């Protein structure tokens, strides 16, 4: 997907600094990993019921990405630039930064809520049947950290679709589609995959959460008479 933000030949300050921080964090994850220090394991986000959970992880996990490949961070950073640049220029840096973190935290909240519900279901199944599979699933939920800016990025996608509903986005750099349709289709796709519980490592409900909280915040601003 591609949208060229016409008239923007520069990076607004918050987008620029978010790109820098994410890049430095990715580099640090690789460097410290080679020194035997597990950055993801320490600063990724765990279920609050896990012994590994720390409150600061709600912030730090937003700036970490899987160091085993470039796809995760490059995709998120490209989307951060593509959708974040026009939004920050339209809203201003302070409002944009608030939106970014609200959607990031909202994404984490929904993701953790769904994971906790799954944890409780597995706990009840294990207690009733002694299921080893349920026990393994519980342990996996408690011991697997979540990382990435994807939730906040999906919030930016939602915000872009609401601010520029008729702007053309080019899927795979070729196929034009209006932003409002792209957002709706992508949101439903993520919701379907989350409900289907495909077993992938992708936090689909975090993506949905970012979009939901972005929608609610923009509606709150609009109802208060905010102009942007």
Buried (B, 14 or more C-beta within 10 A) or exposed (E): BEBEBEEBEEBBEBBBEBBEEBBEBBEBBEEBBEEEEEBBEBBBBBBEBBEBBEEEBBBBBBBBBBBEEEEBBEBBBBBBBBBBBBBBBBBBBEBBBBBBBBBBBBBBBBBBEBBBEBBEEBBEBBEEEEBEEBBEBBEEBBEBBBBBBBBBBBBBBBBBBBBBEEBBBBEEEEEEBBBBEBBEEBBEEBBEBBEEEEEEEBBBBBBBBBBBBBBEBBEEBEEEEEEE
